[in-house]
Amino acid sequence: MAFQFNFSIKENVENKLEALSDTDLLLGSAQDALKNQKGSTESKEVSSEEHAAVQESLHAYKVAPETAALIASCCPEPAEDENQNETLSKKESCKVAREHNIPDDVDKVLENKVVEALSGLYHVNISVVEISLSDGSHGEDVVSKSISSHSDLLPGVYEGGMKIWECTFDLIDYLSTAEIQFVNKTVLDLGCGAGLLGVVALKGKAEKVHFQDYNGTVIDEITLPNVVANCAGGDGSDDDNRKAGEPTSKRLKKADCSPGLLSKCKFFSGEWSEFIRLLSSDGKLISKYDIILTSETIYNPDYYSALHDTLSKLLSKNGCVYLASKAHYFGVGGGVHLFEKFIEERNVFRTKTVKIINEGLKRFIIEMAFKSSS
């Protein structure tokens, strides 16, 4: 901890210190400190150890109360550490995980949504969703908080899930070109946001697909509608065959969704450690995944430990993680090389760069598996 020591009143204190002859030894050192700062009006950080030493000296020399008060005025109690308070606040605000039920009437999921098609996948228009949620009256209120802070990332509040980040499409392209097989696999779309990676797995005939995002608002307003739209909209290949001028959104307003596809899906929100706890029953995980897909989740080094624990606990013994990321996230500090170093130090996973995208900001697709796997 540290506190602010202000020397703007040094001259007045010096004069008073000189008059206090009964504590020359103690006050002399205080005077020296003040004289060294002569002419300065800036604040100086002093450690809590230094503060404790002053208090101990006052007690040892049995300084008169008036004198102690004078010296204490120069050495106030250390201010509370804001970073520590922030850390405690984050811990206290740890978002509890919960499962989001699929409505019986899935038509309501797409109400007031504008659905668009891109790369053979359907997704709701995020701008329309943001407008509908911007009045601050919807649950977590992530939209208005994001707008007021001019940021897509508010640690512990909103983790950017309402946007489709470019690495998602990088990973979709890789899954297609590499012909990654999802048939009869259990798949987790971790930090899913729009959920398009999970949708790809679902269309690839995965046995089950789970979607997880930090924010419940993202699951309810973005992820679930996207999954329903894709279950209702086929593979998107008939876009050119619809009636001229007919918007995609109108065609999908009635969600003629396959119950068989939706029954393979589960949706979760909450912080990663809480998500693991939710999936546990009597201390044993009720679900492990053959494939974990995750995109743009290593932007913040503060989350690496939680992410590593989540992957190590939820991935099946011979499972595989496919992670998409930018080389570096400016302003946040995370990136591929820092994350790979973290993984190497933990010595649990082996990593392999399977694709590098050099267009624009450099991006990577990384494959991860347990070192102990075959």
C-alpha positions in Angstrom: 0.0 0.0 0.0 1.0 3.6 -0.4 -0.2 7.0 0.8 0.3 10.5 -0.5 2.7 12.8 1.4 2.1 16.4 0.7 5.0 18.9 1.4 3.2 22.1 0.5 3.1 23.0 4.3 6.8 22.1 4.8 8.0 25.6 5.9 5.4 26.0 8.6 6.1 22.5 9.9 9.9 23.2 9.9 9.4 26.2 12.1 7.3 24.3 14.6 9.7 21.3 14.6 12.6 23.6 15.5 10.7 24.8 18.6 10.2 21.3 19.9 13.6 20.7 21.6 12.5 17.8 23.7 12.4 15.5 20.6 15.4 16.8 18.7 16.5 13.3 17.5 13.1 12.3 16.1 12.1 15.6 14.7 15.6 16.3 13.3 15.1 13.4 10.9 11.7 14.7 10.0 13.2 18.1 9.3 15.8 16.6 7.1 13.2 14.9 5.1 11.3 18.1 4.7 14.4 20.1 3.8 15.2 17.6 1.1 11.9 18.5 -0.5 12.3 22.3 -0.2 10.5 24.1 -3.0 8.5 21.1 -4.0 4.7 21.1 -3.9 4.4 17.6 -5.4 3.1 14.6 -3.6 5.4 11.8 -2.8 4.5 8.1 -2.3 5.7 6.7 1.1 5.4 3.0 1.9 3.3 1.6 4.7 6.5 0.3 6.2 7.8 3.9 6.5 4.6 5.0 8.1 4.7 2.2 10.6 8.3 3.1 11.5 7.3 6.7 12.3 4.4 5.5 14.5 6.8 3.1 16.3 9.3 5.9 16.9 6.6 8.2 18.3 5.7 5.5 20.8 9.3 4.7 21.7 10.2 8.3 22.4 7.0 9.0 24.3 6.4 12.1 22.3 3.9 14.5 23.7 0.4 14.3 22.1 0.7 17.7 20.5 4.0 16.8 18.9 2.7 13.4 17.7 -0.3 15.1 16.2 2.0 17.5 14.3 4.2 14.7 12.9 1.1 12.6 12.1 -0.2 15.5 10.1 2.8 15.1 7.9 2.4 11.3 7.8 -1.3 10.5 7.5 -2.6 6.9 7.4 -1.9 5.2 4.1 -4.8 5.5 1.7 -6.6 2.3 0.8 -5.1 0.6 -2.3 -7.5 1.3 -5.2 -6.2 -1.7 -7.1 -6.9 -3.9 -4.2 -10.4 -2.5 -3.8 -11.0 -3.1 -7.5 -9.8 -6.7 -7.2 -12.1 -7.3 -4.2 -14.9 -5.7 -6.1 -14.4 -8.0 -9.1 -14.3 -11.0 -6.8 -17.5 -9.9 -5.1 -19.2 -9.4 -8.5 -18.2 -12.8 -9.8 -21.1 -13.7 -12.1 -22.9 -16.8 -11.1 -23.5 -19.3 -13.9 -26.9 -20.4 -14.9 -28.6 -22.4 -17.6 -31.0 -20.6 -20.0 -34.0 -22.6 -20.9 -35.2 -22.8 -24.5 -38.7 -21.4 -24.7 -41.5 -23.8 -25.6 -42.7 -21.3 -28.3 -39.5 -20.7 -30.2 -41.4 -18.2 -32.5 -41.0 -15.7 -29.7 -37.2 -15.9 -29.8 -37.2 -14.2 -33.2 -39.8 -11.6 -32.4 -38.5 -8.0 -33.1 -35.3 -9.5 -34.6 -33.9 -8.7 -38.0 -32.1 -11.8 -39.3 -29.4 -11.6 -41.9 -27.4 -14.3 -43.8 -23.6 -14.3 -44.0 -21.3 -17.1 -45.2 -24.2 -19.6 -45.2 -25.1 -18.8 -41.6 -28.0 -16.7 -40.1 -27.5 -14.2 -37.4 -29.6 -11.4 -35.9 -28.7 -7.8 -36.7 -26.8 -6.7 -33.7 -27.4 -3.0 -34.2 -31.2 -3.6 -34.0 -30.8 -5.6 -30.8 -28.6 -2.9 -29.2 -31.2 -0.3 -30.0 -33.9 -2.3 -28.4 -31.8 -2.8 -25.3 -30.3 0.7 -25.0 -32.9 2.2 -22.6 -31.3 0.5 -19.6 -34.3 -1.5 -18.5 -33.1 -4.9 -19.5 -31.4 -7.0 -16.9 -27.7 -6.6 -16.9 -28.0 -3.3 -18.9 -24.8 -4.1 -20.8 -25.7 -2.0 -23.8 -26.2 1.3 -22.1 -23.1 0.7 -20.0 -21.0 -0.1 -23.0 -22.3 3.0 -24.8 -21.7 5.3 -21.9 -18.2 4.0 -21.4 -17.4 4.0 -25.1 -16.0 0.5 -24.8 -16.8 -3.0 -26.0 -15.0 -4.5 -22.9 -16.0 -3.7 -19.4 -14.2 -6.3 -17.2 -16.6 -8.0 -14.8 -19.6 -6.3 -16.5 -19.6 -7.0 -20.2 -17.1 -9.0 -22.2 -17.9 -8.0 -25.8 -20.3 -10.8 -26.6 -22.7 -8.7 -28.6 -20.3 -8.3 -31.5 -19.1 -10.8 -34.1 -15.3 -10.5 -34.0 -13.3 -11.2 -37.1 -11.4 -14.2 -35.6 -14.8 -16.0 -35.5 -14.9 -16.1 -39.3 -11.2 -17.1 -39.4 -12.0 -20.2 -37.3 -15.2 -21.0 -39.3 -13.1 -20.9 -42.5 -10.5 -23.2 -40.9 -13.0 -25.7 -39.6 -14.4 -26.0 -43.2 -11.1 -26.1 -45.1 -9.5 -28.5 -42.6 -12.7 -30.7 -42.7 -12.9 -30.9 -38.9 -15.4 -33.6 -38.1 -18.2 -33.0 -35.6 -20.3 -36.1 -36.2 -21.3 -37.6 -32.9 -19.0 -35.2 -31.0 -19.8 -33.2 -27.9 -18.9 -29.6 -28.5 -18.6 -26.5 -26.4 -18.6 -23.0 -27.9 -16.8 -21.2 -25.1 -17.2 -17.4 -24.8 -19.7 -18.0 -27.6 -21.1 -14.5 -28.2 -23.1 -14.9 -31.4 -22.7 -18.7 -31.2 -21.8 -19.1 -34.9 -19.0 -21.6 -34.1 -21.4 -23.8 -32.2 -23.9 -23.5 -35.1 -21.2 -24.8 -37.5 -20.8 -27.8 -35.2 -24.5 -28.3 -35.0 -24.8 -28.3 -38.7 -21.9 -30.7 -38.8 -24.1 -33.3 -37.0 -22.6 -33.0 -33.5 -24.2 -35.1 -30.9 -24.6 -32.1 -28.6 -23.5 -28.5 -28.6 -23.3 -26.3 -25.5 -23.0 -22.5 -25.7 -21.4 -20.4 -22.9 -21.0 -16.6 -22.6 -20.3 -14.4 -19.7 -23.4 -12.3 -20.1 -27.0 -13.7 -19.9 -28.2 -10.9 -22.1 -25.9 -12.1 -24.9 -27.3 -15.6 -24.6 -31.0 -14.5 -24.6 -30.8 -11.8 -27.2 -28.0 -12.9 -29.6 -26.9 -16.6 -29.1 -30.3 -18.3 -28.8 -32.0 -16.4 -31.6 -29.0 -17.2 -33.9 -29.3 -20.9 -33.1 -33.0 -20.9 -33.7 -32.6 -18.9 -36.9 -30.1 -21.5 -38.2 -32.3 -24.4 -37.2 -35.2 -22.8 -39.0 -33.2 -21.4 -42.0 -31.5 -24.6 -43.3 -28.0 -24.1 -44.5 -28.5 -20.7 -46.0 -27.9 -22.0 -49.6 -31.3 -21.0 -50.8 -30.8 -17.2 -50.2 -30.7 -16.6 -54.0 -33.9 -18.6 -54.6 -36.2 -16.6 -52.3 -38.7 -14.1 -53.8 -37.1 -10.9 -55.1 -37.1 -8.2 -52.4 -38.1 -10.6 -49.7 -35.9 -9.9 -46.6 -34.3 -12.7 -44.9 -35.8 -11.5 -41.6 -39.4 -11.9 -42.9 -38.8 -15.4 -44.1 -37.6 -16.4 -40.7 -40.1 -14.7 -38.5 -41.9 -18.0 -38.2 -39.3 -20.2 -36.7 -40.1 -23.5 -38.2 -37.3 -24.9 -36.2 -36.3 -28.6 -36.0 -36.9 -29.8 -32.5 -34.3 -32.4 -33.0 -31.6 -29.9 -33.6 -32.5 -27.6 -30.7 -32.7 -30.6 -28.3 -29.0 -31.1 -28.9 -28.3 -27.6 -27.5 -27.9 -26.1 -24.0 -27.1 -22.5 -23.2 -25.2 -21.1 -20.2 -24.1 -17.8 -18.9 -21.7 -16.8 -16.1 -18.0 -16.6 -15.2 -15.9 -19.6 -16.2 -15.2 -21.0 -12.7 -18.9 -20.7 -11.9 -19.8 -22.5 -15.2 -17.6 -25.4 -14.1 -19.3 -25.5 -10.8 -22.7 -25.6 -12.5 -21.7 -28.5 -14.6 -20.5 -30.4 -11.5 -22.7 -32.9 -9.6 -21.4 -34.2 -6.3 -17.9 -33.0 -7.3 -17.9 -34.8 -10.6 -18.4 -33.1 -14.0 -21.5 -34.2 -15.7 -20.2 -33.2 -19.1 -16.8 -33.2 -20.9 -16.3 -32.1 -24.4 -14.6 -33.7 -27.4 -14.1 -30.3 -29.1 -14.0 -26.9 -27.5 -14.2 -23.9 -29.9 -13.3 -20.5 -28.7 -12.5 -17.2 -30.4 -11.0 -13.9 -29.1 -11.0 -15.1 -25.5 -7.3 -14.5 -24.8 -7.3 -10.7 -25.0 -6.8 -10.2 -21.3 -3.9 -11.9 -19.5 -5.9 -11.6 -16.2 -8.2 -14.3 -17.5 -5.6 -16.8 -18.6 -5.6 -18.8 -15.4 -9.4 -19.2 -15.4 -9.4 -20.1 -19.1 -6.7 -22.7 -18.6 -8.6 -24.2 -15.7 -11.8 -24.3 -17.7 -10.1 -26.0 -20.7 -8.3 -28.5 -18.5 -11.4 -29.5 -16.6 -13.9 -29.6 -19.4 -11.9 -31.1 -22.3 -12.1 -34.9 -22.6 -8.9 -36.9 -22.4 -8.4 -37.1 -26.2 -10.3 -33.9 -27.0 -9.1 -30.9 -28.9 -9.4 -27.1 -28.5 -9.5 -24.8 -31.5 -8.7 -21.3 -30.5 -8.7 -18.2 -32.8 -6.9 -15.0 -31.7 -5.2 -11.8 -32.9 -1.5 -11.7 -32.4 -1.8 -8.9 -29.9 -4.6 -7.0 -28.3 -3.5 -3.4 -28.0 -4.7 -1.6 -24.9 -5.5 -4.9 -23.1 -2.2 -6.6 -23.3 -3.1 -10.2 -24.2 -2.2 -12.1 -27.4 -1.1 -15.4 -28.9 2.6 -15.3 -27.8 1.8 -14.4 -24.2 -0.9 -17.1 -24.0 1.4 -19.7 -25.5 4.1 -18.9 -22.9 1.5 -19.2 -20.2 0.4 -22.6 -21.5 4.0 -23.8 -21.8 4.7 -22.8 -18.1 1.6 -24.8 -17.0 2.9 -27.9 -18.9 -0.6 -29.4 -19.3 -1.4 -28.7 -23.0 0.6 -28.9 -26.2 -0.2 -26.3 -28.7 0.2 -26.1 -32.5 -0.4 -23.2 -34.8 -2.4 -24.6 -37.7 -3.1 -21.3 -39.6 -1.8 -17.8 -39.7 -3.8 -15.0 -41.3 -1.7 -12.0 -42.4 -4.5 -9.9 -43.8 -4.8 -6.8 -41.7 -3.9 -7.4 -38.1 -2.1 -10.7 -37.9 -4.3 -13.6 -36.5 -3.8 -17.2 -35.6 -5.7 -20.5 -35.3 -4.2 -22.6 -32.6 -4.9 -26.3 -31.8 -4.6 -27.5 -28.3 -4.6 -31.0 -26.7 -3.5 -32.6 -23.5 0.2 -33.6 -23.5 -0.9 -36.9 -22.1 -3.3 -37.6 -25.0 -2.5 -40.1 -27.7 
